[in-house]
Amino acid sequence: MSKRRMPQMGGNMNNMMKQVQKMQKEMMEAQSKIEEQVVEGSSGGGVVIVEANGKKEIISIKIDQDVIDPDDKEMLEDLVMTAVNDALRRAEEIAAKEMGRFTGGLNIPGL
């Protein structure tokens, strides 16, 4: 009975691990870059402007004084909601574009 030797995979495995570590580092750097970016959403022709960061957190809301009407609270609520959703959509687009380099266009939740 002869003993067969398994081929050595050490060199290939080490190279693969280095590539994985490099990709992981690049993904972390990309995530940090995304989180630092600020996007703007608006509604009503710019009467409501919302800024969000890449973490999808709202960081500012600006409302034009002329749109504040105590008798039409619902309109202002709709304008704010639309601007917030616009800002969050833009933040998501930036994240998807940046992370798409790593996922090859696959839509992976959380990335």
C-alpha atoms as an extended CHARMM CRD file, in Angstrom:
* protein
*
       111  EXT
         1         1  MET       CA              0.0000000000        0.0000000000        0.0000000000  PROA      1               0.0000000000
         2         2  SER       CA              1.6240000000        3.2230000000       -1.0940000000  PROA      2               0.0000000000
         3         3  LYS       CA              1.0680000000        6.4790000000        0.6790000000  PROA      3               0.0000000000
         4         4  ARG       CA              0.0370000000        9.3220000000       -1.5200000000  PROA      4               0.0000000000
         5         5  ARG       CA              1.0330000000       12.7750000000       -0.5360000000  PROA      5               0.0000000000
         6         6  MET       CA             -1.5150000000       15.5180000000       -0.6460000000  PROA      6               0.0000000000
         7         7  PRO       CA             -0.3640000000       18.4320000000       -2.7790000000  PROA      7               0.0000000000
         8         8  GLN       CA              0.9160000000       21.3530000000       -0.7910000000  PROA      8               0.0000000000
         9         9  MET       CA             -1.5600000000       24.2070000000       -0.8020000000  PROA      9               0.0000000000
        10        10  GLY       CA              0.3270000000       26.4650000000        1.5870000000  PROA      10              0.0000000000
        11        11  GLY       CA              1.5270000000       28.9900000000       -0.9920000000  PROA      11              0.0000000000
        12        12  ASN       CA             -1.8030000000       29.2650000000       -2.7820000000  PROA      12              0.0000000000
        13        13  MET       CA             -3.7060000000       29.4040000000        0.4940000000  PROA      13              0.0000000000
        14        14  ASN       CA             -1.4300000000       32.1500000000        1.8160000000  PROA      14              0.0000000000
        15        15  ASN       CA             -1.9040000000       34.1700000000       -1.3660000000  PROA      15              0.0000000000
        16        16  MET       CA             -5.6580000000       33.7140000000       -1.1940000000  PROA      16              0.0000000000
        17        17  MET       CA             -5.7230000000       34.7890000000        2.4690000000  PROA      17              0.0000000000
        18        18  LYS       CA             -3.6840000000       37.8940000000        1.6380000000  PROA      18              0.0000000000
        19        19  GLN       CA             -6.1130000000       38.7680000000       -1.1420000000  PROA      19              0.0000000000
        20        20  VAL       CA             -9.0880000000       38.2790000000        1.1880000000  PROA      20              0.0000000000
        21        21  GLN       CA             -7.4530000000       40.4630000000        3.8470000000  PROA      21              0.0000000000
        22        22  LYS       CA             -6.6820000000       43.1510000000        1.2650000000  PROA      22              0.0000000000
        23        23  MET       CA            -10.2730000000       43.1030000000        0.0050000000  PROA      23              0.0000000000
        24        24  GLN       CA            -11.5980000000       43.2620000000        3.5720000000  PROA      24              0.0000000000
        25        25  LYS       CA             -9.4150000000       46.2910000000        4.2870000000  PROA      25              0.0000000000
        26        26  GLU       CA            -10.5630000000       47.9910000000        1.0770000000  PROA      26              0.0000000000
        27        27  MET       CA            -14.2080000000       47.3020000000        1.9560000000  PROA      27              0.0000000000
        28        28  MET       CA            -13.7420000000       48.8220000000        5.4140000000  PROA      28              0.0000000000
        29        29  GLU       CA            -12.1110000000       51.8960000000        3.8750000000  PROA      29              0.0000000000
        30        30  ALA       CA            -14.9570000000       52.1990000000        1.3640000000  PROA      30              0.0000000000
        31        31  GLN       CA            -17.5190000000       51.8990000000        4.1720000000  PROA      31              0.0000000000
        32        32  SER       CA            -15.7800000000       54.6940000000        6.1040000000  PROA      32              0.0000000000
        33        33  LYS       CA            -15.7450000000       56.8320000000        2.9720000000  PROA      33              0.0000000000
        34        34  ILE       CA            -19.4700000000       56.2120000000        2.4600000000  PROA      34              0.0000000000
        35        35  GLU       CA            -20.2970000000       57.0970000000        6.0730000000  PROA      35              0.0000000000
        36        36  GLU       CA            -18.4920000000       60.4420000000        5.7580000000  PROA      36              0.0000000000
        37        37  GLN       CA            -20.3950000000       61.5320000000        2.6690000000  PROA      37              0.0000000000
        38        38  VAL       CA            -23.3250000000       63.9190000000        2.9300000000  PROA      38              0.0000000000
        39        39  VAL       CA            -26.2470000000       63.8920000000        0.5210000000  PROA      39              0.0000000000
        40        40  GLU       CA            -29.1210000000       66.2900000000        0.1290000000  PROA      40              0.0000000000
        41        41  GLY       CA            -32.7610000000       65.5510000000       -0.5160000000  PROA      41              0.0000000000
        42        42  SER       CA            -35.3800000000       68.1630000000       -1.2230000000  PROA      42              0.0000000000
        43        43  SER       CA            -39.0400000000       68.6690000000       -1.9570000000  PROA      43              0.0000000000
        44        44  GLY       CA            -41.3750000000       71.4300000000       -3.0200000000  PROA      44              0.0000000000
        45        45  GLY       CA            -38.7930000000       72.9460000000       -5.3240000000  PROA      45              0.0000000000
        46        46  GLY       CA            -36.2920000000       73.3090000000       -2.4800000000  PROA      46              0.0000000000
        47        47  VAL       CA            -38.5870000000       74.6650000000        0.2420000000  PROA      47              0.0000000000
        48        48  VAL       CA            -37.6080000000       71.6690000000        2.3790000000  PROA      48              0.0000000000
        49        49  ILE       CA            -34.0070000000       70.4590000000        2.2890000000  PROA      49              0.0000000000
        50        50  VAL       CA            -32.7730000000       67.4440000000        4.2360000000  PROA      50              0.0000000000
        51        51  GLU       CA            -29.1680000000       66.3480000000        4.6130000000  PROA      51              0.0000000000
        52        52  ALA       CA            -28.2290000000       62.7710000000        5.4620000000  PROA      52              0.0000000000
        53        53  ASN       CA            -24.8990000000       61.0760000000        5.8970000000  PROA      53              0.0000000000
        54        54  GLY       CA            -23.7870000000       57.7700000000        4.4430000000  PROA      54              0.0000000000
        55        55  LYS       CA            -24.9410000000       55.9930000000        7.5980000000  PROA      55              0.0000000000
        56        56  LYS       CA            -28.4510000000       57.0270000000        6.5570000000  PROA      56              0.0000000000
        57        57  GLU       CA            -28.7830000000       59.3870000000        9.4980000000  PROA      57              0.0000000000
        58        58  ILE       CA            -30.5490000000       62.7170000000        9.0400000000  PROA      58              0.0000000000
        59        59  ILE       CA            -28.1000000000       65.4610000000        9.9930000000  PROA      59              0.0000000000
        60        60  SER       CA            -30.0790000000       68.5790000000        9.1320000000  PROA      60              0.0000000000
        61        61  ILE       CA            -33.4840000000       69.7840000000        7.9910000000  PROA      61              0.0000000000
        62        62  LYS       CA            -34.0900000000       73.2490000000        6.5540000000  PROA      62              0.0000000000
        63        63  ILE       CA            -37.6090000000       74.5440000000        6.0000000000  PROA      63              0.0000000000
        64        64  ASP       CA            -38.3340000000       77.7500000000        4.1270000000  PROA      64              0.0000000000
        65        65  GLN       CA            -40.3510000000       80.1210000000        6.3290000000  PROA      65              0.0000000000
        66        66  ASP       CA            -42.8560000000       80.7430000000        3.5280000000  PROA      66              0.0000000000
        67        67  VAL       CA            -44.0070000000       77.1110000000        3.5290000000  PROA      67              0.0000000000
        68        68  ILE       CA            -44.9650000000       77.1230000000        7.2200000000  PROA      68              0.0000000000
        69        69  ASP       CA            -48.7250000000       77.4510000000        7.3180000000  PROA      69              0.0000000000
        70        70  PRO       CA            -50.3840000000       76.5810000000       10.6560000000  PROA      70              0.0000000000
        71        71  ASP       CA            -53.6100000000       75.8390000000        8.7870000000  PROA      71              0.0000000000
        72        72  ASP       CA            -51.9420000000       73.2840000000        6.4760000000  PROA      72              0.0000000000
        73        73  LYS       CA            -49.7680000000       71.1500000000        8.7370000000  PROA      73              0.0000000000
        74        74  GLU       CA            -50.2670000000       68.0740000000        6.5210000000  PROA      74              0.0000000000
        75        75  MET       CA            -48.6210000000       69.7480000000        3.5330000000  PROA      75              0.0000000000
        76        76  LEU       CA            -45.4870000000       70.4970000000        5.5450000000  PROA      76              0.0000000000
        77        77  GLU       CA            -45.4210000000       66.9540000000        6.9090000000  PROA      77              0.0000000000
        78        78  ASP       CA            -45.6350000000       65.5850000000        3.3640000000  PROA      78              0.0000000000
        79        79  LEU       CA            -42.8590000000       67.8980000000        2.1730000000  PROA      79              0.0000000000
        80        80  VAL       CA            -40.5810000000       66.8250000000        5.0450000000  PROA      80              0.0000000000
        81        81  MET       CA            -41.3320000000       63.1370000000        4.4810000000  PROA      81              0.0000000000
        82        82  THR       CA            -40.6260000000       63.4530000000        0.7450000000  PROA      82              0.0000000000
        83        83  ALA       CA            -37.3360000000       65.2930000000        1.3320000000  PROA      83              0.0000000000
        84        84  VAL       CA            -36.2230000000       62.7510000000        3.9610000000  PROA      84              0.0000000000
        85        85  ASN       CA            -36.9920000000       59.8380000000        1.6500000000  PROA      85              0.0000000000
        86        86  ASP       CA            -35.1370000000       61.5840000000       -1.1740000000  PROA      86              0.0000000000
        87        87  ALA       CA            -32.0410000000       62.0710000000        1.0070000000  PROA      87              0.0000000000
        88        88  LEU       CA            -32.1020000000       58.4690000000        2.2490000000  PROA      88              0.0000000000
        89        89  ARG       CA            -32.5230000000       57.1570000000       -1.3070000000  PROA      89              0.0000000000
        90        90  ARG       CA            -29.4900000000       59.1730000000       -2.4020000000  PROA      90              0.0000000000
        91        91  ALA       CA            -27.4440000000       57.8450000000        0.5320000000  PROA      91              0.0000000000
        92        92  GLU       CA            -28.4280000000       54.3010000000       -0.4520000000  PROA      92              0.0000000000
        93        93  GLU       CA            -27.4250000000       54.9430000000       -4.0780000000  PROA      93              0.0000000000
        94        94  ILE       CA            -23.9750000000       56.1300000000       -3.0020000000  PROA      94              0.0000000000
        95        95  ALA       CA            -23.4940000000       53.0680000000       -0.7980000000  PROA      95              0.0000000000
        96        96  ALA       CA            -24.6750000000       50.6880000000       -3.5310000000  PROA      96              0.0000000000
        97        97  LYS       CA            -22.3900000000       52.2650000000       -6.1020000000  PROA      97              0.0000000000
        98        98  GLU       CA            -19.3340000000       52.1960000000       -3.8570000000  PROA      98              0.0000000000
        99        99  MET       CA            -19.8950000000       48.6990000000       -2.5030000000  PROA      99              0.0000000000
       100       100  GLY       CA            -20.8460000000       47.4060000000       -5.9570000000  PROA      100             0.0000000000
       101       101  ARG       CA            -17.1270000000       47.2790000000       -6.7130000000  PROA      101             0.0000000000
       102       102  PHE       CA            -16.8320000000       44.4390000000       -4.2080000000  PROA      102             0.0000000000
       103       103  THR       CA            -20.0900000000       42.6170000000       -4.7770000000  PROA      103             0.0000000000
       104       104  GLY       CA            -19.9170000000       42.5770000000       -8.5600000000  PROA      104             0.0000000000
       105       105  GLY       CA            -23.3620000000       44.1190000000       -8.8180000000  PROA      105             0.0000000000
       106       106  LEU       CA            -24.9930000000       41.5920000000       -6.4990000000  PROA      106             0.0000000000
       107       107  ASN       CA            -27.5050000000       43.1610000000       -4.1600000000  PROA      107             0.0000000000
       108       108  ILE       CA            -26.2920000000       41.9490000000       -0.7730000000  PROA      108             0.0000000000
       109       109  PRO       CA            -28.3620000000       43.3540000000        2.1000000000  PROA      109             0.0000000000
       110       110  GLY       CA            -26.3210000000       45.2940000000        4.6320000000  PROA      110             0.0000000000
       111       111  LEU       CA            -23.4770000000       46.1710000000        2.2870000000  PROA      111             0.0000000000
